Amino acid sequence: MKKFIFGGMTAMVMAFSANAMAADYVAGKDYTVIKNPGKVDVPGKIEVREFFWYGCPHCFKLEPYMQTWLKALPKDVHFVRTPAAMNKMWEQGARAYYVSEELGIRKKTHLPLFHAIQVENKQLFDQASQAKFFTKFGVPEAKFNSLYNSFSVSSKIAKSNQLAQQYQLTGVPAVVVNGKYVVQGEDGKVTQVVNYLIEKERKAK
C-alpha cells in the first residue's frame, strides 16, 4: 500500500502544541458555542467529532493536521469521524465511508479515497464509481452494493444528519468538541483550538 503524503506540513503541524496551551481563544471568533449541546457517545470522555466530505478541498487540507493530532490522542478523549450527509452528493460519500466501516477496511480506504478525489481528480461521487474504487481493496462490487443502502448504513446517515442539524452546521470541515463547541478551518489552528477546548472541558469537570 503506497503512502499518501499531504505536502511539507509535518513540521508546522508538530509545532502547534505549545502555542495552543498558551493561547486564550475567544467564543464567537475562534469557535462557536452550540445552543443545543449534544450527548457524547462515550460518557466520561471528552468527545471530538470531525464532520467532513471527501469532495471538500478544505477538509482535505485539514486532514494532515487531524492525522498528526490523532497520533497523540489523550486517553480521556474519544475521537469520532462523521461524514456529513447534508445533501444528496455528500450523502453518497458518507455511505461509502460507512460501508468501509461495515467491512472493517476504513483505515485502508479513508486516505486513498480522499487522495483519489482531491489529487487525482477522480469523480467518485456516486455508488457505481465508488463500488468500482473499492474493488482495489478486495471488495466485490456486489458486496459493496449490498451494504450501500443497508439499514445499518442508513441509520448512521440519519444520525449524521440529526447531529449536523442539532449543531447547526452550515458546512465542513467542522470539529465539534464535547457536543458544546464547533471549530472550523483548514489549518493547524483548528487543532490548537480543539486542544484549548479539551482543556476547558477538563477544568469544568
Backbone as ProteinMPNN parsed JSONL, in Angstrom:
{"seq_chain_A": "MKKFIFGGMTAMVMAFSANAMAADYVAGKDYTVIKNPGKVDVPGKIEVREFFWYGCPHCFKLEPYMQTWLKALPKDVHFVRTPAAMNKMWEQGARAYYVSEELGIRKKTHLPLFHAIQVENKQLFDQASQAKFFTKFGVPEAKFNSLYNSFSVSSKIAKSNQLAQQYQLTGVPAVVVNGKYVVQGEDGKVTQVVNYLIEKERKAK", "coords_chain_A": {"N_chain_A": [[0.862, -1.206, 0.0], [0.736, 2.064, -0.991], [2.008, 5.082, 0.48], [0.314, 8.086, 1.398], [1.093, 11.375, 1.026], [0.701, 14.599, 2.331], [2.019, 16.892, 1.483], [4.549, 19.365, 2.518], [3.963, 19.649, 5.392], [4.464, 18.652, 7.904], [6.314, 19.617, 9.877], [5.178, 22.08, 10.561], [2.749, 21.233, 11.571], [3.512, 19.792, 13.846], [4.41, 21.791, 15.438], [2.463, 23.17, 16.837], [1.551, 22.615, 19.482], [2.599, 23.76, 21.951], [1.966, 26.469, 21.644], [-0.781, 26.291, 21.509], [-1.624, 25.65, 24.09], [-0.946, 27.913, 25.425], [-2.399, 29.953, 24.339], [-5.363, 32.03, 24.431], [-8.353, 31.451, 23.46], [-11.264, 32.802, 21.806], [-14.765, 32.739, 22.219], [-17.124, 32.828, 19.575], [-15.374, 33.976, 17.886], [-13.022, 32.386, 17.511], [-14.16, 29.945, 17.89], [-17.441, 28.409, 17.991], [-20.138, 28.498, 20.25], [-22.366, 25.961, 20.948], [-25.844, 26.12, 20.865], [-27.694, 24.173, 21.527], [-26.545, 21.733, 23.122], [-25.08, 18.489, 22.431], [-25.307, 14.937, 23.257], [-22.574, 12.872, 24.273], [-20.897, 10.048, 22.768], [-19.432, 8.304, 24.338], [-19.762, 8.237, 27.575], [-18.14, 10.105, 30.131], [-15.819, 10.562, 28.796], [-14.107, 13.089, 26.873], [-15.471, 14.232, 23.977], [-14.432, 14.458, 20.602], [-15.539, 15.336, 17.562], [-15.321, 15.02, 14.165], [-16.645, 16.465, 11.316], [-16.878, 15.907, 7.871], [-16.379, 15.947, 4.233], [-15.607, 13.977, 1.466], [-15.309, 15.264, -0.981], [-14.585, 17.822, -0.385], [-12.255, 20.355, -0.574], [-11.208, 21.868, 1.513], [-11.536, 20.234, 3.718], [-9.754, 18.256, 3.018], [-7.351, 19.678, 3.182], [-7.278, 20.093, 5.896], [-6.976, 17.544, 6.86], [-4.238, 16.374, 7.198], [-3.4, 17.704, 9.519], [-5.258, 16.819, 11.386], [-4.686, 14.096, 11.317], [-2.094, 14.051, 12.399], [-2.636, 15.129, 14.92], [-4.187, 13.07, 15.963], [-2.321, 11.108, 16.48], [-1.352, 11.586, 18.967], [-3.461, 11.243, 20.696], [-5.183, 12.012, 23.613], [-5.869, 9.965, 26.546], [-8.273, 10.487, 27.758], [-9.9, 11.399, 25.81], [-12.296, 10.929, 23.272], [-12.386, 10.201, 19.928], [-14.344, 10.841, 17.051], [-15.086, 10.261, 13.74], [-17.162, 11.765, 11.433], [-18.878, 11.495, 8.535], [-20.302, 14.045, 6.651], [-23.681, 14.369, 5.588], [-25.344, 16.172, 4.341], [-26.508, 16.899, 1.969], [-27.573, 15.428, -1.181], [-25.331, 14.647, -2.757], [-23.222, 14.727, -0.911], [-24.148, 12.773, 0.768], [-23.7, 10.424, -0.669], [-20.927, 10.086, -0.47], [-20.749, 9.804, 2.287], [-22.094, 7.407, 2.66], [-20.31, 5.648, 1.388], [-18.149, 5.865, 3.144], [-19.261, 4.763, 5.502], [-19.827, 2.206, 4.607], [-17.233, 1.267, 4.338], [-16.568, 1.143, 7.021], [-18.349, -0.843, 7.889], [-17.266, -3.003, 6.57], [-14.855, -3.209, 7.772], [-12.561, -1.978, 6.783], [-11.921, 0.658, 6.863], [-9.601, 2.092, 7.681], [-7.856, 1.462, 5.671], [-8.993, 2.513, 3.38], [-9.74, 5.207, 3.718], [-7.847, 7.494, 3.506], [-6.774, 6.957, 0.874], [-9.14, 7.267, -0.679], [-9.787, 9.94, -0.266], [-7.469, 11.037, -1.441], [-7.66, 10.157, -4.09], [-9.857, 11.595, -5.023], [-9.231, 14.323, -4.444], [-6.581, 14.78, -5.32], [-6.058, 13.199, -7.597], [-8.212, 13.883, -9.016], [-10.491, 12.315, -9.479], [-13.836, 11.444, -10.148], [-15.531, 10.377, -7.863], [-18.274, 10.164, -6.855], [-20.647, 8.806, -6.774], [-22.619, 5.816, -6.353], [-21.929, 3.704, -8.163], [-19.327, 4.377, -9.167], [-17.893, 4.463, -6.798], [-18.178, 1.843, -5.88], [-16.659, 0.487, -7.769], [-14.169, 1.606, -7.208], [-13.677, 0.51, -4.673], [-13.124, -2.112, -5.266], [-10.427, -2.27, -5.573], [-9.529, -2.794, -3.106], [-10.154, -5.334, -2.581], [-12.887, -5.731, -2.377], [-15.794, -7.039, -3.585], [-17.96, -5.684, -6.098], [-20.661, -6.328, -5.799], [-20.832, -6.906, -3.086], [-20.213, -4.444, -1.911], [-22.372, -2.94, -2.92], [-24.493, -4.227, -1.685], [-24.362, -3.351, 0.89], [-24.536, -0.634, 0.758], [-27.069, 0.728, 0.805], [-28.042, -0.339, 3.105], [-29.76, -1.106, 6.221], [-28.187, -0.582, 8.48], [-26.179, 1.208, 7.533], [-27.82, 3.28, 6.578], [-28.973, 4.094, 8.956], [-26.829, 5.243, 10.259], [-26.371, 7.367, 8.557], [-28.664, 8.841, 9.034], [-28.22, 9.557, 11.702], [-25.937, 11.158, 11.42], [-27.01, 13.324, 9.995], [-28.893, 14.216, 11.845], [-27.272, 15.099, 13.947], [-25.78, 17.081, 12.644], [-27.77, 18.925, 12.144], [-28.599, 19.519, 14.744], [-26.281, 20.693, 15.739], [-26.248, 22.858, 14.179], [-24.777, 23.074, 11.769], [-23.335, 24.533, 8.897], [-21.581, 23.95, 6.987], [-18.559, 22.163, 6.005], [-15.038, 21.639, 6.669], [-15.903, 20.734, 10.048], [-15.325, 20.692, 13.432], [-16.481, 19.289, 16.301], [-16.463, 19.794, 19.713], [-16.97, 17.909, 22.483], [-19.717, 18.035, 22.161], [-20.431, 20.642, 22.523], [-19.045, 22.801, 21.392], [-18.111, 24.298, 18.268], [-15.545, 24.1, 15.925], [-14.042, 25.579, 13.157], [-12.194, 25.513, 10.084], [-9.138, 25.145, 8.153], [-6.539, 24.66, 8.776], [-3.636, 24.372, 10.999], [-4.533, 25.781, 13.198], [-7.009, 24.862, 13.895], [-6.679, 22.421, 15.327], [-5.287, 23.45, 17.449], [-7.192, 25.086, 18.701], [-9.045, 23.112, 19.314], [-7.581, 21.602, 21.19], [-7.383, 23.515, 23.186], [-10.093, 23.758, 23.929], [-10.585, 21.209, 24.829], [-9.02, 21.178, 27.133], [-10.392, 23.116, 28.508], [-12.796, 21.79, 28.984], [-11.875, 19.759, 30.619], [-11.161, 21.162, 32.917], [-13.651, 21.988, 33.678], [-14.855, 19.773, 34.731]], "CA_chain_A": [[0.0, 0.0, 0.0], [1.581, 3.256, -1.014], [1.676, 6.086, 1.484], [-0.169, 9.334, 0.831], [1.728, 12.494, 1.726], [-0.075, 15.815, 2.12], [2.878, 18.06, 1.314], [5.537, 19.599, 3.566], [3.289, 20.298, 6.513], [4.691, 17.946, 9.163], [6.968, 20.479, 10.87], [4.207, 23.073, 11.017], [1.734, 20.548, 12.375], [4.093, 19.398, 15.123], [4.821, 22.97, 16.204], [1.374, 23.956, 17.41], [1.078, 22.215, 20.805], [2.942, 24.721, 22.997], [1.182, 27.682, 21.417], [-2.196, 26.017, 21.777], [-1.893, 25.675, 25.528], [-0.714, 29.264, 25.941], [-3.356, 30.888, 23.756], [-6.684, 32.161, 25.031], [-9.232, 31.613, 22.308], [-12.478, 33.549, 22.129], [-16.032, 32.257, 21.668], [-17.67, 33.735, 18.587], [-14.295, 34.345, 16.966], [-12.212, 31.198, 17.232], [-15.057, 28.786, 17.944], [-18.839, 28.74, 18.222], [-20.787, 27.76, 21.335], [-23.594, 25.329, 20.461], [-27.004, 26.479, 21.689], [-28.346, 22.943, 21.96], [-25.459, 20.745, 23.212], [-25.429, 17.094, 22.189], [-24.743, 13.925, 24.147], [-21.388, 12.211, 23.738], [-21.058, 8.603, 22.572], [-18.784, 7.575, 25.44], [-19.843, 9.041, 28.801], [-16.913, 10.158, 30.929], [-14.709, 11.01, 27.949], [-14.337, 14.312, 26.109], [-15.637, 13.816, 22.584], [-14.052, 15.32, 19.48], [-16.219, 14.761, 16.4], [-14.977, 15.739, 12.937], [-17.54, 16.343, 10.174], [-16.115, 16.149, 6.64], [-16.861, 15.372, 2.982], [-14.458, 13.644, 0.622], [-15.193, 16.202, -2.088], [-14.292, 19.155, 0.149], [-10.81, 20.633, -0.549], [-10.845, 22.391, 2.837], [-11.428, 19.044, 4.573], [-8.518, 17.595, 2.624], [-6.245, 20.469, 3.73], [-7.259, 19.909, 7.344], [-6.723, 16.141, 7.205], [-2.929, 16.057, 7.785], [-3.341, 18.215, 10.889], [-6.049, 15.899, 12.215], [-3.944, 12.838, 11.399], [-0.998, 14.252, 13.352], [-3.257, 15.296, 16.239], [-4.663, 11.756, 16.405], [-1.194, 10.278, 16.924], [-1.131, 11.841, 20.402], [-4.798, 11.357, 21.277], [-5.193, 11.773, 25.066], [-6.695, 8.824, 26.961], [-9.598, 10.927, 28.194], [-10.588, 11.969, 24.641], [-12.846, 9.977, 22.308], [-12.493, 10.824, 18.608], [-15.325, 10.257, 16.141], [-15.105, 10.876, 12.409], [-18.54, 11.7, 10.944], [-19.05, 12.053, 7.187], [-21.51, 14.862, 6.533], [-24.622, 13.88, 4.566], [-26.311, 17.262, 4.382], [-27.199, 16.956, 0.678], [-27.524, 14.123, -1.846], [-23.974, 14.303, -3.174], [-22.454, 14.433, 0.296], [-24.64, 11.508, 1.312], [-23.049, 9.318, -1.375], [-19.624, 9.91, 0.159], [-20.963, 9.316, 3.649], [-22.423, 5.976, 2.559], [-19.065, 4.94, 1.084], [-17.379, 5.811, 4.39], [-19.879, 3.827, 6.427], [-19.624, 0.861, 4.062], [-15.863, 0.88, 4.704], [-16.623, 0.758, 8.436], [-19.036, -2.138, 7.975], [-16.354, -4.021, 6.042], [-13.649, -3.234, 8.586], [-11.405, -1.554, 5.987], [-11.89, 2.119, 6.85], [-8.235, 2.604, 7.781], [-7.19, 1.222, 4.391], [-9.618, 3.237, 2.266], [-10.06, 6.607, 4.011], [-6.919, 8.429, 2.856], [-6.744, 6.756, -0.574], [-10.337, 7.827, -1.302], [-9.544, 11.385, -0.236], [-6.408, 11.334, -2.393], [-8.169, 9.907, -5.443], [-10.76, 12.686, -5.393], [-8.64, 15.652, -4.332], [-5.306, 14.895, -6.024], [-6.162, 12.572, -8.921], [-9.412, 14.463, -9.65], [-11.446, 11.28, -9.872], [-15.213, 11.805, -9.787], [-16.073, 9.234, -7.119], [-19.372, 10.768, -6.102], [-21.879, 8.031, -6.893], [-22.485, 4.435, -5.904], [-21.242, 2.862, -9.144], [-17.891, 4.693, -9.217], [-17.33, 4.086, -5.506], [-18.114, 0.376, -5.844], [-15.501, 0.103, -8.594], [-12.975, 2.013, -6.448], [-13.476, -0.405, -3.548], [-12.596, -3.396, -5.729], [-8.979, -2.213, -5.387], [-9.256, -3.253, -1.742], [-10.66, -6.696, -2.467], [-14.322, -5.749, -2.098], [-16.598, -7.224, -4.797], [-18.97, -4.641, -6.274], [-21.93, -6.825, -5.258], [-20.764, -6.773, -1.63], [-20.314, -3.002, -1.643], [-23.74, -2.51, -3.222], [-25.431, -4.812, -0.719], [-24.266, -2.59, 2.141], [-24.663, 0.805, 0.476], [-28.366, 1.219, 1.279], [-28.469, -1.216, 4.191], [-30.354, -0.459, 7.398], [-27.113, -0.104, 9.351], [-25.58, 2.403, 6.936], [-28.842, 4.339, 6.539], [-29.149, 4.576, 10.33], [-25.703, 6.131, 10.539], [-26.623, 8.573, 7.775], [-29.7, 9.586, 9.76], [-27.593, 10.135, 12.891], [-25.066, 12.235, 10.946], [-27.858, 14.472, 9.672], [-29.509, 14.703, 13.081], [-26.244, 15.84, 14.681], [-25.46, 18.289, 11.881], [-28.871, 19.866, 12.374], [-28.548, 19.932, 16.149], [-25.135, 21.576, 15.919], [-26.473, 23.968, 13.24], [-23.653, 23.157, 10.845], [-23.649, 25.066, 7.578], [-20.56, 23.486, 6.061], [-17.465, 21.359, 6.537], [-14.915, 20.819, 7.867], [-16.373, 21.258, 11.325], [-14.935, 19.809, 14.525], [-17.321, 19.561, 17.466], [-15.814, 19.353, 20.947], [-17.838, 17.518, 23.595], [-21.101, 18.391, 21.871], [-20.674, 22.004, 23.007], [-18.348, 23.843, 20.641], [-17.771, 23.991, 16.873], [-14.324, 24.74, 15.433], [-13.968, 25.449, 11.71], [-10.96, 25.989, 9.476], [-8.456, 24.137, 7.351], [-5.117, 24.628, 9.091], [-3.253, 23.923, 12.323], [-5.237, 26.482, 14.269], [-8.156, 24.045, 14.294], [-6.281, 21.504, 16.388], [-4.919, 24.271, 18.6], [-8.427, 25.468, 19.388], [-9.601, 21.869, 19.857], [-6.839, 21.303, 22.421], [-7.796, 24.535, 24.167], [-11.442, 23.42, 24.4], [-10.455, 19.964, 25.612], [-8.535, 21.587, 28.455], [-11.5, 23.852, 29.116], [-13.726, 20.779, 29.459], [-11.223, 19.066, 31.759], [-11.262, 22.026, 34.094], [-15.067, 22.119, 34.041], [-15.307, 18.551, 35.409]], "C_chain_A": [[0.886, 1.241, 0.0], [1.089, 4.279, -0.001], [1.261, 7.38, 0.797], [0.361, 10.492, 1.665], [1.007, 13.782, 1.349], [0.807, 17.053, 1.987], [3.787, 18.256, 2.517], [4.967, 20.277, 4.784], [3.698, 19.747, 7.879], [5.286, 18.844, 10.233], [5.991, 21.502, 11.442], [3.171, 22.446, 11.937], [2.269, 20.243, 13.763], [4.375, 20.592, 16.027], [3.714, 23.636, 16.996], [1.12, 23.742, 18.89], [1.37, 23.242, 21.901], [2.119, 25.997, 22.864], [-0.272, 27.492, 21.776], [-2.514, 26.147, 23.259], [-1.752, 27.088, 26.094], [-1.781, 30.244, 25.467], [-4.665, 30.912, 24.535], [-7.655, 32.472, 23.903], [-10.603, 32.135, 22.74], [-13.697, 32.949, 21.433], [-16.6, 33.292, 20.707], [-16.648, 34.19, 17.563], [-13.514, 33.11, 16.538], [-13.029, 29.91, 17.254], [-16.467, 29.263, 18.246], [-19.399, 27.882, 19.351], [-22.133, 27.24, 20.82], [-24.75, 25.622, 21.411], [-27.685, 25.251, 22.281], [-27.312, 21.82, 22.022], [-25.959, 19.318, 23.007], [-24.789, 16.167, 23.204], [-23.536, 13.266, 23.475], [-21.632, 10.711, 23.639], [-20.509, 7.792, 23.732], [-18.804, 8.449, 26.69], [-18.546, 8.967, 29.604], [-15.69, 10.574, 30.13], [-15.108, 12.284, 27.212], [-14.37, 13.933, 24.631], [-15.168, 14.893, 21.604], [-14.599, 14.661, 18.221], [-15.942, 15.629, 15.166], [-15.999, 15.438, 11.832], [-16.756, 16.71, 8.915], [-16.878, 15.608, 5.437], [-15.662, 15.14, 2.093], [-14.256, 14.628, -0.531], [-14.814, 17.608, -1.674], [-12.778, 19.4, 0.202], [-10.338, 21.169, 0.8], [-10.683, 21.238, 3.834], [-10.113, 18.317, 4.287], [-7.299, 18.33, 3.18], [-6.13, 20.284, 5.241], [-6.775, 18.513, 7.74], [-5.34, 15.851, 7.775], [-2.778, 16.567, 9.212], [-4.104, 17.298, 11.837], [-5.316, 14.575, 12.379], [-2.801, 12.93, 12.408], [-1.539, 14.386, 14.767], [-3.687, 13.945, 16.8], [-3.541, 10.863, 16.928], [-0.912, 10.457, 18.412], [-2.466, 12.019, 21.119], [-4.771, 11.046, 22.778], [-6.159, 10.645, 25.444], [-8.103, 9.231, 27.358], [-10.419, 11.543, 27.051], [-11.043, 10.843, 23.709], [-13.055, 10.69, 20.981], [-13.492, 10.078, 17.738], [-15.241, 11.001, 14.811], [-16.501, 10.667, 11.827], [-18.64, 12.313, 9.552], [-20.365, 12.816, 7.101], [-22.368, 14.337, 5.385], [-25.73, 14.903, 4.367], [-26.975, 17.544, 3.026], [-26.946, 15.628, -0.032], [-26.121, 13.719, -2.242], [-23.113, 13.94, -1.973], [-22.865, 13.079, 0.868], [-23.979, 10.312, 0.642], [-21.676, 9.023, -0.753], [-19.731, 9.36, 1.562], [-21.29, 7.825, 3.637], [-21.177, 5.149, 2.259], [-18.217, 4.786, 2.351], [-17.946, 4.76, 5.338], [-19.813, 2.387, 5.927], [-18.219, 0.373, 4.433], [-15.783, 0.479, 6.172], [-17.248, -0.618, 8.597], [-18.111, -3.271, 7.542], [-15.06, -4.134, 6.838], [-12.393, -2.797, 7.84], [-11.262, -0.03, 5.945], [-10.466, 2.664, 6.866], [-7.471, 2.439, 6.471], [-7.718, 2.135, 3.285], [-9.762, 4.74, 2.482], [-9.143, 7.588, 3.279], [-6.811, 8.205, 1.347], [-7.959, 7.341, -1.295], [-10.243, 9.35, -1.359], [-8.563, 11.771, -1.359], [-6.898, 11.188, -3.832], [-9.034, 11.063, -5.934], [-10.036, 14.026, -5.46], [-7.351, 15.843, -5.127], [-5.408, 14.349, -7.45], [-7.401, 13.051, -9.683], [-10.39, 13.419, -10.181], [-12.832, 11.628, -9.33], [-15.903, 10.617, -9.103], [-17.218, 9.692, -6.218], [-20.695, 10.02, -6.245], [-21.582, 6.571, -6.563], [-21.667, 3.582, -6.866], [-19.729, 3.103, -9.157], [-17.201, 4.306, -7.907], [-17.18, 2.573, -5.393], [-16.907, -0.119, -6.626], [-14.2, 0.451, -7.869], [-12.664, 0.997, -5.346], [-12.977, -1.781, -3.986], [-11.078, -3.444, -5.598], [-8.566, -2.745, -4.021], [-9.887, -4.621, -1.481], [-12.138, -6.815, -2.17], [-15.092, -5.926, -3.408], [-17.672, -6.126, -4.893], [-20.305, -5.06, -5.674], [-21.974, -6.679, -3.737], [-20.916, -5.316, -1.221], [-21.757, -2.545, -1.815], [-24.753, -3.045, -2.218], [-25.452, -4.039, 0.592], [-24.625, -1.127, 1.968], [-25.959, 1.404, 1.023], [-28.934, 0.352, 2.413], [-29.037, -0.421, 5.361], [-29.277, 0.151, 8.281], [-26.496, 1.184, 8.824], [-26.581, 3.558, 6.925], [-29.096, 4.918, 7.927], [-28.038, 5.542, 10.705], [-25.829, 7.445, 9.765], [-27.626, 9.459, 8.51], [-29.105, 10.265, 10.992], [-26.687, 11.3, 12.508], [-25.882, 13.489, 10.672], [-28.508, 15.08, 10.914], [-28.521, 15.552, 13.872], [-25.885, 17.142, 13.968], [-26.527, 19.353, 12.083], [-28.838, 20.4, 13.797], [-27.426, 20.925, 16.389], [-25.18, 22.775, 14.973], [-25.285, 24.18, 12.299], [-24.12, 23.66, 9.492], [-22.627, 24.615, 6.544], [-19.522, 22.645, 6.774], [-16.144, 21.908, 5.987], [-15.435, 21.533, 9.109], [-16.019, 20.238, 12.401], [-15.707, 20.216, 15.771], [-16.667, 18.961, 18.704], [-16.85, 19.155, 22.044], [-19.301, 17.921, 23.402], [-21.451, 19.823, 22.217], [-20.107, 23.107, 22.126], [-18.048, 23.372, 19.217], [-16.536, 24.795, 16.474], [-14.261, 24.501, 13.929], [-12.682, 26.063, 11.179], [-10.295, 24.858, 8.732], [-6.971, 24.043, 7.658], [-4.875, 24.201, 10.542], [-3.94, 24.63, 13.472], [-6.417, 25.667, 14.776], [-7.783, 23.127, 15.453], [-5.817, 22.253, 17.634], [-6.161, 24.631, 19.415], [-9.093, 24.237, 20.006], [-8.905, 21.505, 21.163], [-7.211, 22.267, 23.551], [-9.157, 24.171, 24.773], [-11.459, 22.114, 25.196], [-10.011, 20.297, 27.029], [-9.621, 22.336, 29.219], [-12.524, 22.874, 29.712], [-13.159, 19.991, 30.639], [-11.399, 19.885, 33.041], [-12.702, 22.144, 34.589], [-15.579, 20.895, 34.798], [-15.174, 18.706, 36.915]], "O_chain_A": [[1.697, 1.43, 0.907], [-0.096, 4.328, 0.33], [1.792, 7.73, -0.257], [0.104, 10.574, 2.866], [0.734, 14.023, 0.173], [0.382, 18.152, 2.343], [3.807, 17.429, 3.428], [5.423, 21.351, 5.176], [3.322, 20.312, 8.906], [4.822, 18.841, 11.374], [5.976, 21.76, 12.646], [2.767, 23.034, 12.94], [1.558, 20.417, 14.753], [4.556, 20.435, 17.234], [3.977, 24.57, 17.752], [0.521, 24.611, 19.523], [0.487, 23.563, 22.696], [1.635, 26.538, 23.858], [-0.925, 28.405, 22.282], [-3.553, 26.692, 23.633], [-2.359, 27.421, 27.112], [-2.035, 31.253, 26.125], [-5.025, 29.946, 25.208], [-7.761, 33.613, 23.452], [-11.037, 31.937, 23.875], [-13.677, 32.684, 20.231], [-16.566, 34.49, 20.986], [-16.999, 34.722, 16.51], [-13.368, 32.833, 15.348], [-12.614, 28.898, 16.689], [-16.665, 30.389, 18.702], [-19.157, 26.676, 19.398], [-22.943, 28.014, 20.311], [-24.644, 25.397, 22.617], [-28.191, 25.291, 23.403], [-27.205, 21.032, 21.082], [-27.09, 18.979, 23.355], [-23.858, 16.544, 23.917], [-23.495, 13.125, 22.252], [-22.479, 10.167, 24.348], [-21.038, 6.735, 24.074], [-17.945, 9.316, 26.845], [-17.94, 7.904, 29.736], [-14.649, 10.899, 30.7], [-16.288, 12.527, 26.959], [-13.406, 13.378, 24.103], [-15.471, 16.076, 21.762], [-14.178, 13.564, 17.853], [-16.285, 16.811, 15.13], [-16.189, 14.279, 11.462], [-16.048, 17.717, 8.897], [-17.882, 14.91, 5.582], [-14.795, 16.006, 1.973], [-13.132, 14.799, -1.003], [-14.728, 18.499, -2.519], [-12.081, 18.719, 0.954], [-9.191, 20.946, 1.187], [-9.797, 21.268, 4.689], [-9.449, 17.827, 5.201], [-6.329, 17.7, 3.6], [-5.033, 20.314, 5.799], [-6.228, 18.326, 8.826], [-5.255, 15.132, 8.77], [-2.105, 15.938, 10.028], [-3.656, 17.033, 12.952], [-5.323, 13.993, 13.464], [-2.568, 11.998, 13.178], [-0.975, 13.827, 15.708], [-3.559, 13.709, 18.002], [-3.786, 9.962, 17.73], [-0.308, 9.59, 19.045], [-2.591, 12.838, 22.03], [-4.382, 9.948, 23.176], [-7.144, 10.403, 24.746], [-9.026, 8.418, 27.302], [-11.48, 12.126, 27.276], [-10.279, 9.929, 23.399], [-13.805, 11.663, 20.904], [-13.494, 8.848, 17.687], [-15.318, 12.229, 14.773], [-16.975, 9.535, 11.733], [-18.501, 13.527, 9.403], [-21.421, 12.283, 7.442], [-21.853, 13.917, 4.348], [-26.903, 14.551, 4.24], [-27.906, 18.346, 2.952], [-26.188, 14.795, 0.464], [-25.749, 12.557, -2.08], [-22.365, 12.963, -2.009], [-22.033, 12.334, 1.387], [-23.721, 9.299, 1.292], [-21.314, 7.866, -0.54], [-18.908, 8.548, 1.985], [-20.824, 7.072, 4.492], [-21.006, 4.065, 2.816], [-17.642, 3.727, 2.602], [-17.201, 3.963, 5.908], [-19.75, 1.453, 6.726], [-18.036, -0.788, 4.797], [-15.021, -0.419, 6.532], [-16.745, -1.457, 9.346], [-18.172, -4.372, 8.09], [-14.262, -5.043, 6.61], [-11.285, -3.188, 8.208], [-10.561, 0.506, 5.086], [-10.159, 3.605, 6.134], [-6.541, 3.196, 6.194], [-6.983, 2.49, 2.364], [-9.895, 5.481, 1.508], [-9.62, 8.425, 2.513], [-6.76, 9.181, 0.598], [-7.826, 7.856, -2.405], [-10.576, 9.967, -2.371], [-8.806, 12.709, -2.118], [-6.578, 12.014, -4.688], [-8.961, 11.462, -7.096], [-10.205, 14.779, -6.42], [-7.058, 16.955, -5.564], [-4.907, 14.96, -8.393], [-7.616, 12.679, -10.836], [-11.036, 13.624, -11.209], [-12.97, 12.055, -8.183], [-16.748, 9.947, -9.697], [-17.139, 9.617, -4.992], [-21.747, 10.544, -5.878], [-20.423, 6.158, -6.506], [-20.803, 2.818, -6.435], [-18.944, 2.155, -9.159], [-16.049, 3.87, -7.917], [-16.179, 2.078, -4.875], [-16.214, -1.039, -6.192], [-13.24, -0.318, -7.91], [-11.5, 0.666, -5.121], [-12.46, -2.539, -3.165], [-10.496, -4.526, -5.521], [-7.408, -3.101, -3.803], [-10.122, -5.013, -0.338], [-12.605, -7.876, -1.757], [-15.047, -5.041, -4.263], [-18.22, -5.699, -3.877], [-21.01, -4.231, -5.099], [-23.019, -6.367, -3.166], [-21.66, -4.996, -0.294], [-22.3, -1.845, -0.96], [-25.756, -2.39, -1.935], [-26.444, -4.069, 1.321], [-24.982, -0.455, 2.936], [-25.939, 2.471, 1.636], [-30.143, 0.319, 2.642], [-28.818, 0.785, 5.473], [-29.431, 1.268, 8.775], [-26.309, 2.141, 9.575], [-26.218, 4.694, 7.232], [-29.401, 6.104, 8.058], [-28.275, 6.539, 11.386], [-25.441, 8.504, 10.259], [-27.453, 10.674, 8.593], [-29.44, 11.41, 11.295], [-26.668, 12.32, 13.196], [-25.494, 14.588, 11.069], [-28.654, 16.298, 11.021], [-28.884, 16.601, 14.404], [-25.707, 18.179, 14.607], [-26.22, 20.541, 12.18], [-29.027, 21.595, 14.024], [-27.585, 21.884, 17.145], [-24.27, 23.603, 14.963], [-24.848, 25.308, 12.067], [-25.175, 23.259, 9.0], [-22.795, 24.873, 5.352], [-19.592, 22.437, 7.986], [-16.135, 22.57, 4.949], [-15.41, 22.76, 9.204], [-16.371, 19.064, 12.294], [-15.6, 21.35, 16.237], [-16.356, 17.77, 18.74], [-17.516, 20.097, 22.474], [-20.029, 18.123, 24.374], [-22.625, 20.195, 22.212], [-20.627, 24.222, 22.111], [-17.766, 22.195, 18.99], [-16.486, 26.011, 16.66], [-14.408, 23.368, 13.469], [-12.15, 27.013, 11.753], [-10.816, 23.744, 8.681], [-6.218, 23.425, 6.905], [-5.786, 23.73, 11.224], [-3.933, 24.136, 14.599], [-6.788, 25.765, 15.946], [-8.5, 23.066, 16.453], [-5.942, 21.745, 18.748], [-6.183, 24.503, 20.639], [-9.643, 24.316, 21.105], [-9.564, 21.139, 22.136], [-7.334, 21.874, 24.711], [-9.347, 24.267, 25.985], [-12.254, 21.948, 26.121], [-10.55, 19.77, 28.002], [-9.744, 22.198, 30.436], [-13.05, 23.1, 30.802], [-13.894, 19.608, 31.548], [-11.741, 19.355, 34.098], [-12.942, 22.372, 35.774], [-16.625, 20.965, 35.442], [-15.503, 17.786, 37.662]]}, "name": "protein", "num_of_chains": 1, "seq": "MKKFIFGGMTAMVMAFSANAMAADYVAGKDYTVIKNPGKVDVPGKIEVREFFWYGCPHCFKLEPYMQTWLKALPKDVHFVRTPAAMNKMWEQGARAYYVSEELGIRKKTHLPLFHAIQVENKQLFDQASQAKFFTKFGVPEAKFNSLYNSFSVSSKIAKSNQLAQQYQLTGVPAVVVNGKYVVQGEDGKVTQVVNYLIEKERKAK"}
